[in-house]
């Protein structure tokens, strides 16, 4: 196995992790920002007010984007396993 192959595999894994995590992170960021603005305007400093909407937003994102995320992960894993004979070599 060549150093370039290892770098390519690592980059592919990192890209896949970022692709799968990005919808969840963006939902948490947007909901957190909205809740923070709401808390600043109303001066309500309750910790559960920030936590519960984020959890609900993440559940909604997983319900909507979950099949796509699973499909992406299955495709990546299938391609990775299919390429193992080429990686081992003689």
C-alpha positions in Angstrom: 0.0 0.0 0.0 1.4 3.4 -1.1 1.4 6.5 1.0 -0.8 8.2 -1.6 -3.4 5.5 -1.3 -3.5 6.0 2.5 -3.9 9.8 2.1 -6.7 9.3 -0.5 -8.5 6.8 1.8 -8.2 9.2 4.7 -9.4 12.1 2.7 -12.4 10.1 1.5 -13.3 9.1 5.0 -13.0 12.7 6.3 -15.2 13.9 3.4 -17.8 11.3 4.1 -17.8 12.2 7.8 -18.2 15.9 7.0 -21.0 15.2 4.5 -22.9 13.1 7.0 -22.4 15.5 9.9 -23.0 18.8 8.1 -26.8 18.7 8.1 -26.9 17.9 11.8 -24.4 20.6 12.7 -26.1 23.2 10.6 -29.5 22.4 12.2 -28.0 22.7 15.7 -26.2 25.9 14.8 -29.3 27.6 13.3 -31.6 26.5 16.2 -29.0 27.5 18.8 -28.6 30.9 17.2 -32.4 31.5 17.1 -32.8 30.3 20.7 -29.8 32.6 21.8 -31.4 35.6 20.1 -34.7 34.8 21.8 -33.0 34.4 25.2 -31.2 37.7 24.7 -34.4 39.6 23.8 -36.5 38.1 26.6 -33.7 37.8 29.1 -34.7 34.3 29.9 -31.6 32.3 30.8 -32.9 28.8 31.1 -30.5 26.0 30.0 -33.2 23.6 29.0 -34.6 26.3 26.6 -31.4 25.9 24.6 -31.2 22.1 24.8 -34.7 20.9 24.0 -35.2 22.7 20.7 -31.7 21.5 19.5 -32.6 17.9 20.2 -36.0 18.3 18.4 -34.3 19.9 15.4 -31.8 17.0 15.3 -34.5 14.4 15.4 -36.3 16.2 12.6 -33.2 16.3 10.5 -32.4 12.7 11.1 -36.0 11.8 10.2 -35.8 13.8 6.9 -32.2 13.2 5.9 -31.6 9.9 7.6 -32.3 7.7 4.5 -30.0 9.9 2.4 -27.3 9.7 5.0 -27.6 5.9 5.3 -27.5 5.6 1.5 -24.3 7.7 1.3 -22.7 5.6 4.0 -23.7 2.3 2.3 -22.3 3.5 -1.0 -19.1 4.6 0.5 -18.6 1.4 2.4 -19.5 -0.7 -0.6 -17.0 1.1 -2.8 -14.4 0.8 0.0 -14.9 -2.9 0.3 -15.0 -3.4 -3.5 -11.6 -1.6 -3.7 -9.8 -3.8 -1.1 -8.4 -6.3 -3.7 -6.8 -3.4 -5.5 -5.3 -2.0 -2.3 -3.7 -5.3 -1.2 -2.0 -6.1 -4.5 0.7 -8.7 -5.0 
